[in-house]
Amino acid sequence: MPIAAVAAAPTQADLLDFVRRTAADAELIASLPLDPEGRTWVRLEGPGGSEAWLIGWPPGTGTGWHDHADSVGAFLIAQGELKEYSLAARLPTDGWKTLELTDDVDRERTLPAGRGRSFGRHHVHEVLNRSTEEHAVSVHAYYPPLPRIRRYSRTGHVLRLEQVERPEDWQ
């Protein structure tokens, strides 16, 4: 009796490849309903049991500071442009409410259509559509499927844990 092969967990590169191929599907991108005021999203079937989303961003909307806990991820812009602010620092995973950040941890990227990135576990970032007129659409994938999202507020160099969301909060 043959032993069934166990599929390897998708890597950051696999997730980035998936979001790149998915963002190139013009029919799928055009099928996303866009709301003039709030973000819209549709769940997709990601590779290897990953969680994937197609997200529409009206002008001026964003995520706020957050991380994806123990998941690795990737996202790519299919339409429009998004700005990502991130922290180049590994934060403690649990047991804190407020952290003082050093001067050298801030990073920012402008991601036009066709550009994206992957990231590792505990990546803290904020993603924004800075346009005043254009919607943006992006494709995101995470593995393992998001166990939680931690939301933060930021004032200057102070990062404060505000809320922990579980999958039932956004699905």
Secondary structure, DSSP 8 states (H G I E B T S, - for coil): -----------HHHHHHHHHHHHT-HHHHHHS---SSS-EEEEEE-GGG-EEEEEEE-TT-B--EEE-TT-EEEEEEEESEEEEEEE-S---SSS-SEEE--TT-EEEEEEETT-EEEE-TT--EEEE---SS--EEEEEEEES--S-EEEEEEETTEEEEEEEE-GGGT-
